[in-house]
Amino acid sequence: MDSRHGKVRLKVESDRLSNLPNDLIHKILSFIDVKYAIRTSALSSRWRYIWTSMPCLNFSSEGFHSLPEFSKFVTRVLSTRNNKTEVHYVKLAFCGKASEAFVKRILKYAFSHNVQQLDVTCLPGKKGYHEDLCESPLSVFSSQSLKNLTMSGYGYRHFIMFPPTWYLPALTTLNLLCVAMNYDDTTDKCAGLLSNCANLKNLTLNNCRIPGGQSKDLHLCHLGLSNLTLEDGGYNAVYVDTPQLKKFTIINWPGIRLVSAPNLASLRYKDDTNNYFGNPLKVSSDLLHLEKVDICIQCSHECKDYAQDIVRLLQQLRSVKFLTLNLELLKLLVSSVELISDQPSPFTDLKSLKIYPADITKPEVTMSTEVKNFLLDSSHGATFTPVSYEEVRAVRNVASAENLMRKLQVLLDKWTENSEINTTDMEQDKAPMESQTATMHEQVEVENERAFPDTKIKWHFGERMTHIESYWEGLNEQYEKGYENTGHTISMLREIKVILTKLPASYRDKLEGRFSGLCVEAETIMDNVMDCMKIKCGKTPHRSNVSSHELVTSPQRSS
């Protein structure tokens, strides 16, 4: 009865999924590789051709033995797909060179079907970082429909020639990660990357390089760019000339010259490399619309030239209204206090000043009176918010606890799902086990009666032996998985408990309710798993007298 009920339930759930509209099914299938999406065609006639009209294509060479095999797969997919359906999004991850035929085939197909979003990722090959550089075919393609482009290289194996001959007038977002940008000495540096992307609004360069050493400069000139992020750059100078720029984020990228950004409203500047490059951000024009600035600089060298550059930068940001600085930066100013002692405070429109420690592992730093006066003397109505080391520790501990609780919840959800499947299998196996065991004993008795005393007994288990062996293998697998999950669960609960004990009461009270719920859920799941295992082993199930709260506070058993 239960088995039949389970089959009916699975059938109903299957029908519910099949009854979803195609658009929603396409959305679900967009999260998996095309290879797996195609396999759904075997489910039923309803699913047979759904994948052929998917507007999102996700290709990956991972899982294929060779690139020729992957290339054949790509050819079959593109030739079988419904050509009347446009392609909104294409994701391609592959090993090998960008000049591979299948790369150009996919890109050509995508652009001819009005693709709007393209994500290309180069995976590590057998040679790792030491493979030959190759020009990306994206440099030579054109598209009237593409709005979002992301290209991720590996070890800078891919490069884009300057200027690229692409023509992407509809492009609004461009993300380049680990991409080398090459141009020869005859190239006009100002033409560069953005010349054929008239509608570009958002640009991110992450871990990009310009081969040729410091003699090569990068010029980012665009009339409409509003959001720019430069992260983990090399030693090349970058000149930014963007009159409509509103938001600028710089993370560990030295040598930036802000030539023109009169409408800049938000600036985040972070350098936590603890290395003295002697080349911080420089601003060449007034920033009269600046609202928010967040600067975090950690420098282990007390260099007066570098301190002078920082003082000059702060003076250039004089129009800011909301300013956030880290204490380590102020320590640098304290070491060269003579640079600011006779200087008036540049911030005449400041409404809020927030100071916080970025590195809580080092000795505490205090802000001197001279530094405070330099920052606040011209803005008497500004709000001053010093963030203590204890508060920063508490915030980071809260984030750690929340992250652990999210991971634990995922573990418990998967464990519950697997436990339900194992329980169903156990109920289905129970009746066959009992009936077939009785039959086996009867057969053995008959054979024993017929056998001669000096004749060796012959055992005829047949398929039943295979079933028994499979049963015990499954039981052993469940035991090992249960033991592993129990260990992980208790370990995570103990780790969360330790973090919570370090938190102030105001922070701890907000998390204890969720933690208690996780403890109860974990206890229930572990008890159910133990009961299931005991039933399989022929023992009487009973609940543990030790609560999960006591369990996580008990000392760990020494190894």
Residue pairs with C-beta under 8 A, 6 or more apart in sequence:
2 427
3 427
3 428
6 424
14 43
17 25
18 43
18 44
18 46
18 47
20 28
22 50
22 53
25 50
26 50
26 53
26 54
26 55
26 56
27 56
29 37
29 40
29 50
29 51
29 54
29 56
30 54
30 55
30 56
30 58
30 89
31 58
32 58
33 58
33 59
33 60
33 63
34 51
34 54
34 57
34 58
34 59
34 77
35 60
35 63
35 73
37 51
37 54
37 58
38 51
38 77
40 47
40 50
40 51
41 47
41 48
41 49
41 50
41 51
49 82
52 80
52 81
52 82
52 85
53 81
53 82
53 85
54 81
54 85
55 85
55 86
55 87
55 88
55 89
56 87
56 88
56 89
56 90
56 91
57 77
57 87
57 89
57 90
57 91
57 106
57 110
58 90
58 91
59 74
59 77
59 90
59 91
59 92
59 93
59 94
59 106
60 91
60 92
60 93
60 94
61 67
61 70
61 93
61 94
61 95
61 96
61 123
62 93
62 95
62 123
64 70
64 73
67 94
67 95
67 96
67 100
67 102
70 94
70 102
71 100
71 101
71 102
74 102
74 105
74 106
75 102
75 105
78 105
78 106
78 109
83 113
85 113
86 113
86 114
86 115
87 109
87 110
87 113
87 114
87 115
88 115
88 116
88 117
89 115
89 116
89 117
89 118
89 119
90 106
90 110
90 115
90 117
90 118
90 119
91 119
91 121
92 103
92 106
92 118
92 119
92 120
92 121
93 120
93 121
93 122
93 123
94 100
94 102
94 103
94 121
94 122
94 123
95 122
95 123
95 124
95 125
96 125
97 131
97 132
97 134
97 157
98 122
98 134
98 135
98 136
98 137
98 158
99 134
99 135
99 137
103 120
103 137
104 137
107 118
107 137
107 138
107 141
108 141
110 118
111 141
111 142
111 143
111 145
111 146
114 144
114 145
115 143
115 145
115 146
116 145
116 146
116 147
116 148
117 146
117 147
117 148
117 149
118 146
118 148
118 149
118 150
119 150
119 152
120 136
120 138
120 150
120 151
120 152
121 151
121 152
122 152
122 153
122 154
122 157
122 158
123 154
124 154
124 155
125 131
125 154
128 155
129 154
129 155
129 157
130 155
131 155
131 157
132 157
133 156
133 157
133 158
133 159
133 180
134 157
134 158
134 159
135 158
135 159
135 160
135 161
135 182
136 151
136 158
136 159
136 160
136 179
138 149
138 151
138 160
138 164
138 166
139 160
139 161
139 164
139 165
139 166
140 164
140 165
140 166
141 166
142 166
142 167
142 168
143 166
143 167
143 168
143 170
144 169
144 170
145 170
146 168
146 170
146 171
147 170
147 171
147 172
147 173
148 171
148 172
148 173
149 168
149 171
149 173
149 174
149 175
150 174
150 175
150 176
150 177
151 158
151 160
151 175
151 176
151 177
151 179
152 177
152 178
152 179
153 159
153 177
153 178
153 179
153 180
154 178
155 178
156 178
156 179
156 180
156 209
158 178
158 179
158 180
159 179
159 180
159 181
159 182
159 211
160 176
160 179
160 180
160 181
160 182
160 193
161 182
161 183
162 181
162 182
162 183
162 187
162 189
162 191
162 192
162 193
163 183
163 187
163 188
163 191
163 192
163 193
163 195
163 196
164 193
164 196
165 196
166 196
167 196
168 196
168 197
169 196
169 197
169 198
169 199
170 199
171 197
171 199
171 200
172 199
172 200
172 201
172 202
173 200
173 201
173 202
173 203
174 197
174 200
174 202
174 203
174 204
175 203
175 204
175 206
176 204
176 205
176 206
176 208
177 204
177 206
177 207
177 208
178 206
178 207
178 208
179 208
180 208
180 209
180 210
180 211
181 193
181 208
181 209
181 210
181 218
182 210
182 211
183 189
183 192
183 216
189 217
189 218
189 219
190 219
190 221
192 218
192 219
192 220
192 221
193 218
193 220
194 200
194 203
194 220
194 221
194 222
194 225
197 222
198 224
199 224
200 222
200 224
200 225
201 224
201 225
201 226
201 227
202 225
202 226
202 227
202 228
203 220
203 222
203 225
203 227
203 228
203 229
204 228
204 229
204 231
205 229
205 230
205 231
205 233
206 229
206 231
206 232
207 231
207 232
207 233
208 233
208 234
209 233
209 234
209 236
210 216
210 217
210 218
210 234
210 236
213 235
214 235
214 236
214 237
216 236
217 236
217 237
217 238
217 239
218 236
218 237
218 238
218 239
219 238
219 239
219 241
220 228
220 238
220 239
220 240
220 241
220 242
221 239
221 241
221 242
222 241
222 242
223 242
223 243
223 244
224 244
225 242
225 244
225 245
226 244
226 245
226 246
226 247
227 245
227 246
227 247
228 240
228 242
228 245
228 247
228 248
228 249
229 248
229 249
229 250
229 251
230 238
230 249
230 250
230 251
230 253
230 256
231 249
231 250
231 251
231 252
231 253
232 251
232 252
232 253
233 252
233 253
233 254
233 255
235 254
235 255
235 277
236 255
237 255
237 256
237 257
238 253
238 255
238 256
238 257
239 257
239 259
240 248
240 256
240 257
240 258
240 259
240 260
240 261
241 259
241 260
242 260
242 261
243 260
243 261
243 262
243 263
244 263
245 261
245 263
245 264
246 263
246 264
246 265
246 266
247 264
247 265
247 266
248 258
248 261
248 264
248 266
248 267
248 268
249 267
249 268
250 256
250 267
250 268
250 269
250 270
250 281
251 268
251 270
251 271
252 270
252 271
252 272
252 273
254 271
254 277
254 279
254 280
255 277
255 279
256 281
256 282
257 282
257 284
258 264
258 281
258 282
258 283
258 284
258 285
259 284
259 285
260 284
260 285
261 285
261 287
262 285
262 286
262 287
262 288
262 289
263 289
264 287
264 289
264 290
265 289
265 290
265 291
265 292
266 291
266 292
266 293
267 287
267 290
267 292
267 293
267 294
267 295
267 317
268 293
268 294
268 295
269 281
269 293
269 294
269 295
269 296
269 297
270 294
270 295
270 296
270 297
271 277
271 280
271 296
271 297
271 298
271 299
272 296
272 297
272 298
272 358
273 298
274 298
274 299
274 300
275 300
276 299
276 300
276 301
276 303
276 306
278 303
278 305
278 306
278 309
280 297
280 306
280 309
280 310
280 313
281 313
282 309
282 312
282 313
283 313
283 316
283 317
286 319
287 316
287 317
287 319
287 320
288 319
289 319
290 317
290 319
290 320
290 321
291 320
291 321
291 322
292 320
292 321
292 322
293 317
293 320
293 322
293 323
293 324
294 324
295 313
295 323
295 324
295 325
295 326
295 329
296 325
296 326
296 329
296 358
297 310
297 326
297 328
297 329
297 332
298 326
298 328
298 329
298 358
298 359
299 306
299 328
299 332
302 332
302 335
302 336
304 336
304 339
306 332
307 332
307 333
307 335
307 336
307 339
308 336
308 339
310 329
310 332
310 333
311 333
311 336
311 339
311 340
311 343
314 346
315 343
315 346
317 323
317 346
317 347
318 346
318 347
318 348
318 349
319 349
320 347
320 349
320 350
321 349
321 350
321 351
321 352
322 351
322 352
322 354
323 347
323 350
323 352
323 353
323 354
323 375
324 353
324 354
324 355
324 356
325 353
325 354
325 355
325 375
326 355
326 356
326 357
326 358
327 355
327 356
327 357
327 358
327 365
327 366
327 367
328 357
328 358
328 359
328 362
328 365
330 355
330 365
330 367
330 368
330 371
331 365
333 339
333 340
333 371
333 374
334 367
334 368
334 370
334 371
337 368
337 370
337 371
340 370
340 371
340 374
341 370
343 374
344 377
344 378
345 373
345 374
345 375
345 376
345 377
345 378
345 379
346 378
347 375
347 376
347 378
347 379
347 382
348 378
348 379
349 379
350 375
350 376
350 378
350 379
350 382
351 379
351 381
351 382
351 383
352 382
352 383
352 385
353 375
353 376
353 379
353 382
353 383
353 384
353 385
354 385
354 386
354 387
355 367
355 384
355 385
355 386
355 387
356 386
356 387
356 392
357 364
357 365
357 387
357 389
357 392
360 389
360 392
360 393
360 396
364 389
367 386
372 384
376 382
376 384
390 504
393 502
394 503
394 504
394 507
397 499
397 502
397 503
397 507
398 503
398 507
398 510
398 511
400 499
401 496
401 499
401 500
401 503
401 511
401 515
402 511
404 492
404 495
404 496
404 499
405 496
405 511
405 514
405 515
405 518
407 492
408 489
408 492
408 493
408 496
408 518
408 522
409 518
411 485
411 488
411 489
411 492
412 489
412 518
412 521
412 522
412 525
415 485
415 489
415 525
415 529
416 525
418 481
419 525
419 528
419 529
419 532
422 478
422 532
423 532
425 474
426 532
426 535
426 536
429 471
432 467
433 471
436 464
436 467
440 461
440 464
443 460
444 459
447 457
447 458
447 460
448 457
451 457
451 458
461 468
475 533
475 536
478 532
478 533
479 533
482 529
482 530
482 533
485 529
486 526
486 529
489 522
489 525
489 526
490 551
490 552
493 518
493 519
493 522
493 548
493 551
493 552
494 552
494 553
494 556
496 515
496 518
496 552
497 515
497 552
497 553
500 508
500 511
500 512
500 515
501 508
503 511
516 549
519 547
519 548
519 549
519 552
520 548
522 548
523 544
523 547
523 548
523 551
526 544
526 548
527 543
527 544
530 541
530 544
531 541
534 540
534 541
535 541
546 554
